[in-house]
């Protein structure tokens, strides 16, 4: 994988965000180990120190936990915590902006049919 990084935030934060999305999707499952720092650095083609900072950000958010000599593990309840935070952010930030755009475009709920989309 050769991901692209942007200038919107530090690379470690972008990686932490990507890993959080994976955790939200259940990969790896709660209680399971994350790939090693070296494996992540190789996968994302970034410095291991940057990976370490990203993992520390997830530790600080209490989503993963270090186990001495074993690596980083997904904490129980991490997915639910992320789901709650993502829903809250969507409802407070993303939805109002999206609703305003739909209104500007003259779209209503009847025009939106996301259930039949691929």
Chimera marker file (.cmm) of the C-alpha trace (Angstrom):
<marker_set name="trace">
<marker id="1" x="0.000" y="0.000" z="0.000" r="1" g="1" b="0" radius="0.5"/>
<marker id="2" x="1.319" y="3.393" z="-0.927" r="1" g="1" b="0" radius="0.5"/>
<marker id="3" x="-1.065" y="5.845" z="0.741" r="1" g="1" b="0" radius="0.5"/>
<marker id="4" x="-1.124" y="9.506" z="0.005" r="1" g="1" b="0" radius="0.5"/>
<marker id="5" x="-0.776" y="11.963" z="2.817" r="1" g="1" b="0" radius="0.5"/>
<marker id="6" x="-2.017" y="15.534" z="2.761" r="1" g="1" b="0" radius="0.5"/>
<marker id="7" x="-1.053" y="18.752" z="4.507" r="1" g="1" b="0" radius="0.5"/>
<marker id="8" x="-4.274" y="19.038" z="6.532" r="1" g="1" b="0" radius="0.5"/>
<marker id="9" x="-2.721" y="17.476" z="9.646" r="1" g="1" b="0" radius="0.5"/>
<marker id="10" x="0.491" y="15.728" z="10.709" r="1" g="1" b="0" radius="0.5"/>
<marker id="11" x="1.106" y="12.316" z="9.123" r="1" g="1" b="0" radius="0.5"/>
<marker id="12" x="0.996" y="10.582" z="12.501" r="1" g="1" b="0" radius="0.5"/>
<marker id="13" x="-2.513" y="11.991" z="13.066" r="1" g="1" b="0" radius="0.5"/>
<marker id="14" x="-3.628" y="10.931" z="9.593" r="1" g="1" b="0" radius="0.5"/>
<marker id="15" x="-2.326" y="7.426" z="10.311" r="1" g="1" b="0" radius="0.5"/>
<marker id="16" x="-4.027" y="7.365" z="13.720" r="1" g="1" b="0" radius="0.5"/>
<marker id="17" x="-7.278" y="8.371" z="11.990" r="1" g="1" b="0" radius="0.5"/>
<marker id="18" x="-6.878" y="5.601" z="9.399" r="1" g="1" b="0" radius="0.5"/>
<marker id="19" x="-6.175" y="3.031" z="12.084" r="1" g="1" b="0" radius="0.5"/>
<marker id="20" x="-9.204" y="4.263" z="14.060" r="1" g="1" b="0" radius="0.5"/>
<marker id="21" x="-11.404" y="3.722" z="10.984" r="1" g="1" b="0" radius="0.5"/>
<marker id="22" x="-10.061" y="0.184" z="10.741" r="1" g="1" b="0" radius="0.5"/>
<marker id="23" x="-10.833" y="-0.358" z="14.430" r="1" g="1" b="0" radius="0.5"/>
<marker id="24" x="-14.341" y="0.968" z="13.840" r="1" g="1" b="0" radius="0.5"/>
<marker id="25" x="-14.698" y="-1.588" z="11.054" r="1" g="1" b="0" radius="0.5"/>
<marker id="26" x="-13.577" y="-4.319" z="13.478" r="1" g="1" b="0" radius="0.5"/>
<marker id="27" x="-10.065" y="-4.902" z="12.174" r="1" g="1" b="0" radius="0.5"/>
<marker id="28" x="-8.433" y="-6.151" z="14.261" r="1" g="1" b="0" radius="0.5"/>
<marker id="29" x="-11.178" y="-7.290" z="16.632" r="1" g="1" b="0" radius="0.5"/>
<marker id="30" x="-11.200" y="-6.175" z="20.258" r="1" g="1" b="0" radius="0.5"/>
<marker id="31" x="-8.648" y="-8.043" z="22.311" r="1" g="1" b="0" radius="0.5"/>
<marker id="32" x="-6.495" y="-8.826" z="19.277" r="1" g="1" b="0" radius="0.5"/>
<marker id="33" x="-3.036" y="-7.465" z="18.464" r="1" g="1" b="0" radius="0.5"/>
<marker id="34" x="-2.346" y="-4.714" z="15.957" r="1" g="1" b="0" radius="0.5"/>
<marker id="35" x="0.429" y="-5.222" z="13.418" r="1" g="1" b="0" radius="0.5"/>
<marker id="36" x="3.877" y="-4.333" z="14.725" r="1" g="1" b="0" radius="0.5"/>
<marker id="37" x="5.367" y="-0.873" z="14.356" r="1" g="1" b="0" radius="0.5"/>
<marker id="38" x="7.748" y="-2.197" z="11.699" r="1" g="1" b="0" radius="0.5"/>
<marker id="39" x="4.929" y="-3.881" z="9.782" r="1" g="1" b="0" radius="0.5"/>
<marker id="40" x="2.840" y="-0.694" z="9.830" r="1" g="1" b="0" radius="0.5"/>
<marker id="41" x="5.835" y="1.441" z="8.829" r="1" g="1" b="0" radius="0.5"/>
<marker id="42" x="6.480" y="-0.860" z="5.891" r="1" g="1" b="0" radius="0.5"/>
<marker id="43" x="2.803" y="-1.028" z="4.925" r="1" g="1" b="0" radius="0.5"/>
<marker id="44" x="2.321" y="2.748" z="4.971" r="1" g="1" b="0" radius="0.5"/>
<marker id="45" x="5.857" y="3.606" z="3.790" r="1" g="1" b="0" radius="0.5"/>
<marker id="46" x="6.600" y="5.905" z="6.711" r="1" g="1" b="0" radius="0.5"/>
<marker id="47" x="9.158" y="6.186" z="9.487" r="1" g="1" b="0" radius="0.5"/>
<marker id="48" x="8.639" y="3.836" z="12.473" r="1" g="1" b="0" radius="0.5"/>
<marker id="49" x="8.809" y="6.862" z="14.789" r="1" g="1" b="0" radius="0.5"/>
<marker id="50" x="5.787" y="8.325" z="13.003" r="1" g="1" b="0" radius="0.5"/>
<marker id="51" x="3.954" y="5.027" z="13.477" r="1" g="1" b="0" radius="0.5"/>
<marker id="52" x="4.887" y="5.104" z="17.162" r="1" g="1" b="0" radius="0.5"/>
<marker id="53" x="3.369" y="8.569" z="17.532" r="1" g="1" b="0" radius="0.5"/>
<marker id="54" x="0.182" y="7.408" z="15.795" r="1" g="1" b="0" radius="0.5"/>
<marker id="55" x="-0.096" y="4.407" z="18.092" r="1" g="1" b="0" radius="0.5"/>
<marker id="56" x="0.547" y="6.609" z="21.123" r="1" g="1" b="0" radius="0.5"/>
<marker id="57" x="-2.322" y="8.851" z="20.006" r="1" g="1" b="0" radius="0.5"/>
<marker id="58" x="-4.588" y="5.784" z="20.009" r="1" g="1" b="0" radius="0.5"/>
<marker id="59" x="-3.280" y="4.778" z="23.441" r="1" g="1" b="0" radius="0.5"/>
<marker id="60" x="-4.029" y="8.309" z="24.689" r="1" g="1" b="0" radius="0.5"/>
<marker id="61" x="-7.594" y="7.922" z="23.364" r="1" g="1" b="0" radius="0.5"/>
<marker id="62" x="-7.780" y="4.615" z="25.271" r="1" g="1" b="0" radius="0.5"/>
<marker id="63" x="-8.535" y="2.652" z="22.095" r="1" g="1" b="0" radius="0.5"/>
<marker id="64" x="-5.479" y="0.402" z="22.252" r="1" g="1" b="0" radius="0.5"/>
<marker id="65" x="-3.173" y="-0.697" z="25.027" r="1" g="1" b="0" radius="0.5"/>
<marker id="66" x="0.485" y="-1.683" z="25.085" r="1" g="1" b="0" radius="0.5"/>
<marker id="67" x="1.338" y="-5.085" z="26.481" r="1" g="1" b="0" radius="0.5"/>
<marker id="68" x="4.947" y="-5.295" z="27.508" r="1" g="1" b="0" radius="0.5"/>
<marker id="69" x="6.906" y="-7.488" z="25.126" r="1" g="1" b="0" radius="0.5"/>
<marker id="70" x="3.775" y="-8.379" z="23.144" r="1" g="1" b="0" radius="0.5"/>
<marker id="71" x="2.781" y="-5.260" z="21.217" r="1" g="1" b="0" radius="0.5"/>
<marker id="72" x="-0.377" y="-3.172" z="20.992" r="1" g="1" b="0" radius="0.5"/>
<marker id="73" x="-3.815" y="-4.655" z="21.546" r="1" g="1" b="0" radius="0.5"/>
<marker id="74" x="-7.304" y="-3.332" z="20.860" r="1" g="1" b="0" radius="0.5"/>
<marker id="75" x="-9.000" y="-2.509" z="24.158" r="1" g="1" b="0" radius="0.5"/>
<marker id="76" x="-12.394" y="-3.967" z="24.981" r="1" g="1" b="0" radius="0.5"/>
<marker id="77" x="-15.081" y="-1.410" z="24.158" r="1" g="1" b="0" radius="0.5"/>
<marker id="78" x="-12.873" y="0.464" z="21.667" r="1" g="1" b="0" radius="0.5"/>
<marker id="79" x="-15.295" y="-0.016" z="18.772" r="1" g="1" b="0" radius="0.5"/>
<marker id="80" x="-18.272" y="1.233" z="20.798" r="1" g="1" b="0" radius="0.5"/>
<marker id="81" x="-16.266" y="4.240" z="21.986" r="1" g="1" b="0" radius="0.5"/>
<marker id="82" x="-15.268" y="5.081" z="18.418" r="1" g="1" b="0" radius="0.5"/>
<marker id="83" x="-18.805" y="4.581" z="17.171" r="1" g="1" b="0" radius="0.5"/>
<marker id="84" x="-20.135" y="6.961" z="19.814" r="1" g="1" b="0" radius="0.5"/>
<marker id="85" x="-17.506" y="9.589" z="19.009" r="1" g="1" b="0" radius="0.5"/>
<marker id="86" x="-18.004" y="9.299" z="15.240" r="1" g="1" b="0" radius="0.5"/>
<marker id="87" x="-21.784" y="9.565" z="15.562" r="1" g="1" b="0" radius="0.5"/>
<marker id="88" x="-21.427" y="12.601" z="17.810" r="1" g="1" b="0" radius="0.5"/>
<marker id="89" x="-19.063" y="14.309" z="15.369" r="1" g="1" b="0" radius="0.5"/>
<marker id="90" x="-21.330" y="13.509" z="12.431" r="1" g="1" b="0" radius="0.5"/>
<marker id="91" x="-24.416" y="14.903" z="14.127" r="1" g="1" b="0" radius="0.5"/>
<marker id="92" x="-22.673" y="18.039" z="15.428" r="1" g="1" b="0" radius="0.5"/>
<marker id="93" x="-20.387" y="18.917" z="12.492" r="1" g="1" b="0" radius="0.5"/>
<marker id="94" x="-20.962" y="16.917" z="9.337" r="1" g="1" b="0" radius="0.5"/>
<marker id="95" x="-24.766" y="16.669" z="9.312" r="1" g="1" b="0" radius="0.5"/>
<marker id="96" x="-25.507" y="20.398" z="9.680" r="1" g="1" b="0" radius="0.5"/>
<marker id="97" x="-23.169" y="21.174" z="6.761" r="1" g="1" b="0" radius="0.5"/>
<marker id="98" x="-24.627" y="18.365" z="4.677" r="1" g="1" b="0" radius="0.5"/>
<marker id="99" x="-28.186" y="19.415" z="5.495" r="1" g="1" b="0" radius="0.5"/>
<marker id="100" x="-27.407" y="23.001" z="4.463" r="1" g="1" b="0" radius="0.5"/>
<marker id="101" x="-25.908" y="21.788" z="1.165" r="1" g="1" b="0" radius="0.5"/>
<marker id="102" x="-28.939" y="19.582" z="0.449" r="1" g="1" b="0" radius="0.5"/>
<marker id="103" x="-31.191" y="22.563" z="1.103" r="1" g="1" b="0" radius="0.5"/>
<marker id="104" x="-29.138" y="24.775" z="-1.250" r="1" g="1" b="0" radius="0.5"/>
<marker id="105" x="-29.401" y="22.100" z="-3.953" r="1" g="1" b="0" radius="0.5"/>
<marker id="106" x="-33.137" y="21.693" z="-3.426" r="1" g="1" b="0" radius="0.5"/>
<marker id="107" x="-32.834" y="18.018" z="-2.490" r="1" g="1" b="0" radius="0.5"/>
<marker id="108" x="-35.226" y="16.334" z="-0.083" r="1" g="1" b="0" radius="0.5"/>
<marker id="109" x="-35.274" y="12.960" z="1.658" r="1" g="1" b="0" radius="0.5"/>
<marker id="110" x="-37.315" y="11.590" z="-1.265" r="1" g="1" b="0" radius="0.5"/>
<marker id="111" x="-34.435" y="12.396" z="-3.623" r="1" g="1" b="0" radius="0.5"/>
<marker id="112" x="-31.966" y="10.407" z="-1.529" r="1" g="1" b="0" radius="0.5"/>
<marker id="113" x="-31.942" y="6.652" z="-2.025" r="1" g="1" b="0" radius="0.5"/>
<marker id="114" x="-28.753" y="5.380" z="-0.437" r="1" g="1" b="0" radius="0.5"/>
<marker id="115" x="-30.082" y="1.905" z="0.374" r="1" g="1" b="0" radius="0.5"/>
<marker id="116" x="-29.968" y="0.763" z="-3.262" r="1" g="1" b="0" radius="0.5"/>
<marker id="117" x="-26.531" y="2.190" z="-3.993" r="1" g="1" b="0" radius="0.5"/>
<marker id="118" x="-23.558" y="-0.171" z="-4.492" r="1" g="1" b="0" radius="0.5"/>
<link id1="1" id2="2" r="1" g="1" b="0" radius="0.2"/>
<link id1="2" id2="3" r="1" g="1" b="0" radius="0.2"/>
<link id1="3" id2="4" r="1" g="1" b="0" radius="0.2"/>
<link id1="4" id2="5" r="1" g="1" b="0" radius="0.2"/>
<link id1="5" id2="6" r="1" g="1" b="0" radius="0.2"/>
<link id1="6" id2="7" r="1" g="1" b="0" radius="0.2"/>
<link id1="7" id2="8" r="1" g="1" b="0" radius="0.2"/>
<link id1="8" id2="9" r="1" g="1" b="0" radius="0.2"/>
<link id1="9" id2="10" r="1" g="1" b="0" radius="0.2"/>
<link id1="10" id2="11" r="1" g="1" b="0" radius="0.2"/>
<link id1="11" id2="12" r="1" g="1" b="0" radius="0.2"/>
<link id1="12" id2="13" r="1" g="1" b="0" radius="0.2"/>
<link id1="13" id2="14" r="1" g="1" b="0" radius="0.2"/>
<link id1="14" id2="15" r="1" g="1" b="0" radius="0.2"/>
<link id1="15" id2="16" r="1" g="1" b="0" radius="0.2"/>
<link id1="16" id2="17" r="1" g="1" b="0" radius="0.2"/>
<link id1="17" id2="18" r="1" g="1" b="0" radius="0.2"/>
<link id1="18" id2="19" r="1" g="1" b="0" radius="0.2"/>
<link id1="19" id2="20" r="1" g="1" b="0" radius="0.2"/>
<link id1="20" id2="21" r="1" g="1" b="0" radius="0.2"/>
<link id1="21" id2="22" r="1" g="1" b="0" radius="0.2"/>
<link id1="22" id2="23" r="1" g="1" b="0" radius="0.2"/>
<link id1="23" id2="24" r="1" g="1" b="0" radius="0.2"/>
<link id1="24" id2="25" r="1" g="1" b="0" radius="0.2"/>
<link id1="25" id2="26" r="1" g="1" b="0" radius="0.2"/>
<link id1="26" id2="27" r="1" g="1" b="0" radius="0.2"/>
<link id1="27" id2="28" r="1" g="1" b="0" radius="0.2"/>
<link id1="28" id2="29" r="1" g="1" b="0" radius="0.2"/>
<link id1="29" id2="30" r="1" g="1" b="0" radius="0.2"/>
<link id1="30" id2="31" r="1" g="1" b="0" radius="0.2"/>
<link id1="31" id2="32" r="1" g="1" b="0" radius="0.2"/>
<link id1="32" id2="33" r="1" g="1" b="0" radius="0.2"/>
<link id1="33" id2="34" r="1" g="1" b="0" radius="0.2"/>
<link id1="34" id2="35" r="1" g="1" b="0" radius="0.2"/>
<link id1="35" id2="36" r="1" g="1" b="0" radius="0.2"/>
<link id1="36" id2="37" r="1" g="1" b="0" radius="0.2"/>
<link id1="37" id2="38" r="1" g="1" b="0" radius="0.2"/>
<link id1="38" id2="39" r="1" g="1" b="0" radius="0.2"/>
<link id1="39" id2="40" r="1" g="1" b="0" radius="0.2"/>
<link id1="40" id2="41" r="1" g="1" b="0" radius="0.2"/>
<link id1="41" id2="42" r="1" g="1" b="0" radius="0.2"/>
<link id1="42" id2="43" r="1" g="1" b="0" radius="0.2"/>
<link id1="43" id2="44" r="1" g="1" b="0" radius="0.2"/>
<link id1="44" id2="45" r="1" g="1" b="0" radius="0.2"/>
<link id1="45" id2="46" r="1" g="1" b="0" radius="0.2"/>
<link id1="46" id2="47" r="1" g="1" b="0" radius="0.2"/>
<link id1="47" id2="48" r="1" g="1" b="0" radius="0.2"/>
<link id1="48" id2="49" r="1" g="1" b="0" radius="0.2"/>
<link id1="49" id2="50" r="1" g="1" b="0" radius="0.2"/>
<link id1="50" id2="51" r="1" g="1" b="0" radius="0.2"/>
<link id1="51" id2="52" r="1" g="1" b="0" radius="0.2"/>
<link id1="52" id2="53" r="1" g="1" b="0" radius="0.2"/>
<link id1="53" id2="54" r="1" g="1" b="0" radius="0.2"/>
<link id1="54" id2="55" r="1" g="1" b="0" radius="0.2"/>
<link id1="55" id2="56" r="1" g="1" b="0" radius="0.2"/>
<link id1="56" id2="57" r="1" g="1" b="0" radius="0.2"/>
<link id1="57" id2="58" r="1" g="1" b="0" radius="0.2"/>
<link id1="58" id2="59" r="1" g="1" b="0" radius="0.2"/>
<link id1="59" id2="60" r="1" g="1" b="0" radius="0.2"/>
<link id1="60" id2="61" r="1" g="1" b="0" radius="0.2"/>
<link id1="61" id2="62" r="1" g="1" b="0" radius="0.2"/>
<link id1="62" id2="63" r="1" g="1" b="0" radius="0.2"/>
<link id1="63" id2="64" r="1" g="1" b="0" radius="0.2"/>
<link id1="64" id2="65" r="1" g="1" b="0" radius="0.2"/>
<link id1="65" id2="66" r="1" g="1" b="0" radius="0.2"/>
<link id1="66" id2="67" r="1" g="1" b="0" radius="0.2"/>
<link id1="67" id2="68" r="1" g="1" b="0" radius="0.2"/>
<link id1="68" id2="69" r="1" g="1" b="0" radius="0.2"/>
<link id1="69" id2="70" r="1" g="1" b="0" radius="0.2"/>
<link id1="70" id2="71" r="1" g="1" b="0" radius="0.2"/>
<link id1="71" id2="72" r="1" g="1" b="0" radius="0.2"/>
<link id1="72" id2="73" r="1" g="1" b="0" radius="0.2"/>
<link id1="73" id2="74" r="1" g="1" b="0" radius="0.2"/>
<link id1="74" id2="75" r="1" g="1" b="0" radius="0.2"/>
<link id1="75" id2="76" r="1" g="1" b="0" radius="0.2"/>
<link id1="76" id2="77" r="1" g="1" b="0" radius="0.2"/>
<link id1="77" id2="78" r="1" g="1" b="0" radius="0.2"/>
<link id1="78" id2="79" r="1" g="1" b="0" radius="0.2"/>
<link id1="79" id2="80" r="1" g="1" b="0" radius="0.2"/>
<link id1="80" id2="81" r="1" g="1" b="0" radius="0.2"/>
<link id1="81" id2="82" r="1" g="1" b="0" radius="0.2"/>
<link id1="82" id2="83" r="1" g="1" b="0" radius="0.2"/>
<link id1="83" id2="84" r="1" g="1" b="0" radius="0.2"/>
<link id1="84" id2="85" r="1" g="1" b="0" radius="0.2"/>
<link id1="85" id2="86" r="1" g="1" b="0" radius="0.2"/>
<link id1="86" id2="87" r="1" g="1" b="0" radius="0.2"/>
<link id1="87" id2="88" r="1" g="1" b="0" radius="0.2"/>
<link id1="88" id2="89" r="1" g="1" b="0" radius="0.2"/>
<link id1="89" id2="90" r="1" g="1" b="0" radius="0.2"/>
<link id1="90" id2="91" r="1" g="1" b="0" radius="0.2"/>
<link id1="91" id2="92" r="1" g="1" b="0" radius="0.2"/>
<link id1="92" id2="93" r="1" g="1" b="0" radius="0.2"/>
<link id1="93" id2="94" r="1" g="1" b="0" radius="0.2"/>
<link id1="94" id2="95" r="1" g="1" b="0" radius="0.2"/>
<link id1="95" id2="96" r="1" g="1" b="0" radius="0.2"/>
<link id1="96" id2="97" r="1" g="1" b="0" radius="0.2"/>
<link id1="97" id2="98" r="1" g="1" b="0" radius="0.2"/>
<link id1="98" id2="99" r="1" g="1" b="0" radius="0.2"/>
<link id1="99" id2="100" r="1" g="1" b="0" radius="0.2"/>
<link id1="100" id2="101" r="1" g="1" b="0" radius="0.2"/>
<link id1="101" id2="102" r="1" g="1" b="0" radius="0.2"/>
<link id1="102" id2="103" r="1" g="1" b="0" radius="0.2"/>
<link id1="103" id2="104" r="1" g="1" b="0" radius="0.2"/>
<link id1="104" id2="105" r="1" g="1" b="0" radius="0.2"/>
<link id1="105" id2="106" r="1" g="1" b="0" radius="0.2"/>
<link id1="106" id2="107" r="1" g="1" b="0" radius="0.2"/>
<link id1="107" id2="108" r="1" g="1" b="0" radius="0.2"/>
<link id1="108" id2="109" r="1" g="1" b="0" radius="0.2"/>
<link id1="109" id2="110" r="1" g="1" b="0" radius="0.2"/>
<link id1="110" id2="111" r="1" g="1" b="0" radius="0.2"/>
<link id1="111" id2="112" r="1" g="1" b="0" radius="0.2"/>
<link id1="112" id2="113" r="1" g="1" b="0" radius="0.2"/>
<link id1="113" id2="114" r="1" g="1" b="0" radius="0.2"/>
<link id1="114" id2="115" r="1" g="1" b="0" radius="0.2"/>
<link id1="115" id2="116" r="1" g="1" b="0" radius="0.2"/>
<link id1="116" id2="117" r="1" g="1" b="0" radius="0.2"/>
<link id1="117" id2="118" r="1" g="1" b="0" radius="0.2"/>
</marker_set>
